[in-house]
Amino acid sequence: MKKIVFATNNKHKLDEIRRIANDQVQILSLSDFHCNDEIDETGVTLEENALIKARYVKDQTGYDCFADDTGLEVEALDGGPGVYSARYAGDDCNPEDNIRKLLSELQGVENRHARFRTVIALLINGEEHLFEGVVNGLIIEEKRGDSGFGYDPVFMPAGYRQTFAELGNDIKNRISHRALATEQLIAFLMKK
């Protein structure tokens, strides 16, 4: 079975990617290499950040690897918080802080259209490849649901009446931005 390193120490992301990959590829994490380094995400786009992380991990481990970067892009905020989604409320913030800031910024705003976008950068056999997954939806006015992570309690994907946090992992892992990008990644790896 093909082994590949996912450039993350985020257990939520690792579990989600492993469920989506469904044992078609063995996905190792940074913890398998005792790597707890915080990789500076200095890019101004999701693509740049994903490549920065993947290149760093390739240099550290020597393994083919992939990294992702995800952003919540809200129309009324000119695509923000976007690449800054994880630290929207400041460097030492947590997901609750980010949600509070987002809902505050959108208070009284009618246009609540948003999208989650994930970019995966794959480094394999000396080549770089990018895969993208996008899910459109709306930001609701208050949190609902208790599964998922990040902005999931306030994001309702198009075609659903529940947030990602209400839909649960099984449905989310079939329709999410990360799922769409990961499916492309896995299909590419299976052809290699």
C-alpha positions in Angstrom: 0.0 0.0 0.0 1.2 3.5 -0.9 2.5 5.4 2.1 2.3 9.2 2.1 2.7 11.8 4.8 0.0 14.3 5.6 1.7 17.5 6.8 -0.5 18.1 9.9 -0.6 17.6 13.6 -4.3 18.5 13.6 -6.0 15.3 14.8 -9.4 16.4 13.5 -8.0 16.9 10.0 -6.0 13.7 10.1 -9.0 11.6 11.2 -11.2 13.2 8.5 -8.7 12.6 5.7 -8.1 9.0 6.8 -11.9 8.4 6.8 -12.2 9.9 3.4 -9.2 7.9 2.0 -10.9 4.7 3.3 -7.7 2.7 3.6 -6.9 3.1 -0.1 -3.6 4.8 0.9 -1.7 4.6 4.2 -1.6 8.2 5.6 1.1 9.0 8.0 1.1 12.2 10.1 3.8 14.4 11.4 3.5 12.7 14.8 4.7 9.5 13.2 8.0 11.3 12.6 8.0 13.0 16.1 7.7 16.3 14.3 5.8 18.9 16.3 7.2 21.9 14.4 4.8 24.8 13.8 5.2 25.5 10.1 4.9 29.2 9.4 2.1 29.8 7.0 3.4 33.0 5.4 1.6 32.7 2.1 -1.1 35.1 1.0 -3.1 32.3 -0.7 -4.3 28.9 0.2 -2.2 27.5 -2.6 1.0 29.1 -1.3 0.4 27.9 2.3 -0.3 24.4 1.2 2.9 24.3 -0.8 5.0 25.9 2.0 3.8 23.1 4.4 4.3 20.3 1.9 7.8 21.4 0.9 8.8 21.7 4.6 7.6 18.2 5.4 9.2 16.7 2.3 12.5 18.3 3.4 12.1 17.0 6.9 11.0 13.4 6.2 12.1 12.6 2.7 8.7 11.1 2.1 6.2 12.0 -0.6 3.7 14.2 1.2 0.7 16.4 0.9 -0.5 19.4 2.9 -3.8 21.3 2.8 -4.9 24.8 3.6 -8.5 25.7 4.0 -10.3 29.0 4.2 -13.8 30.2 4.8 -14.6 32.8 2.1 -17.6 35.1 2.9 -19.0 37.2 0.1 -19.9 40.1 2.4 -16.4 40.2 3.8 -14.8 40.4 0.4 -13.7 36.7 0.6 -12.5 37.0 4.2 -11.4 35.5 6.4 -10.0 33.3 3.6 -6.4 32.4 4.2 -6.6 33.9 7.7 -9.5 31.7 8.8 -7.7 29.8 11.5 -6.4 33.0 13.1 -9.3 35.3 12.2 -9.7 36.6 15.8 -6.0 36.8 16.5 -2.9 34.7 16.9 -3.9 33.0 20.1 -7.6 32.6 19.2 -9.6 29.4 19.3 -12.5 28.3 17.1 -15.1 29.9 19.4 -13.3 33.2 19.2 -13.3 33.0 15.4 -17.0 32.2 15.2 -17.9 35.0 17.6 -15.9 37.5 15.5 -17.5 36.2 12.2 -21.0 36.4 13.6 -20.3 39.9 14.9 -19.0 41.1 11.6 -22.1 39.7 9.8 -24.6 41.1 12.3 -27.3 42.8 10.3 -25.8 41.7 7.0 -28.3 40.2 4.6 -25.8 38.6 2.2 -24.6 35.5 4.1 -23.3 33.6 1.1 -20.0 31.8 1.8 -17.9 29.0 0.6 -15.3 26.7 2.2 -12.3 26.1 -0.1 -9.6 23.5 0.4 -6.4 23.3 -1.6 -4.2 20.3 -1.3 -0.6 20.4 -2.4 1.0 17.1 -3.3 4.7 16.5 -3.6 5.4 13.2 -5.3 8.2 11.9 -7.4 9.8 15.3 -7.6 6.6 16.9 -8.9 4.1 19.3 -7.4 0.3 19.0 -7.9 -2.6 21.0 -6.6 -6.2 19.8 -5.9 -9.1 22.0 -4.9 -12.5 21.4 -3.3 -15.2 24.0 -2.9 -18.5 23.8 -1.0 -20.9 26.8 -1.3 -23.4 27.6 1.5 -24.5 30.2 4.0 -23.4 31.5 7.4 -26.3 31.1 9.8 -26.9 33.6 12.6 -26.1 31.3 15.6 -24.3 28.1 16.2 -26.0 24.8 15.7 -24.7 21.2 16.1 -21.8 19.7 18.0 -19.9 17.6 15.6 -17.1 18.8 13.3 -14.7 21.6 14.1 -13.8 25.1 13.2 -16.7 27.1 11.6 -18.8 23.9 11.1 -21.5 25.0 13.6 -22.3 28.2 11.6 -21.9 26.9 8.0 -24.9 25.5 6.2 -23.9 23.9 2.9 -26.1 24.6 -0.2 -28.9 22.1 -0.6 -29.0 21.3 3.2 -31.0 22.7 6.1 -28.4 21.6 8.6 -24.9 22.9 9.4 -21.8 20.8 8.9 -21.9 20.4 12.7 -25.4 19.0 12.6 -24.9 16.7 9.6 -22.3 14.6 11.3 -19.1 13.2 10.0 -20.5 10.6 7.7 -22.4 13.1 5.5 -19.8 15.9 5.9 -17.0 13.5 4.8 -18.9 12.8 1.6 -19.8 16.4 0.6 -17.2 18.7 2.2 -14.6 20.9 0.5 -11.9 18.7 2.1 -13.6 15.5 0.8 -13.8 16.9 -2.7 -10.1 17.8 -2.8 -9.1 14.5 -1.1 -11.1 12.5 -3.6 -9.1 14.1 -6.4 -5.9 13.4 -4.5 -6.7 9.8 -3.9 -7.8 9.2 -7.5 -4.5 10.7 -8.7 -2.5 8.6 -6.3 -4.3 5.4 -7.3 -3.3 6.1 -11.0 0.4 6.5 -10.0 
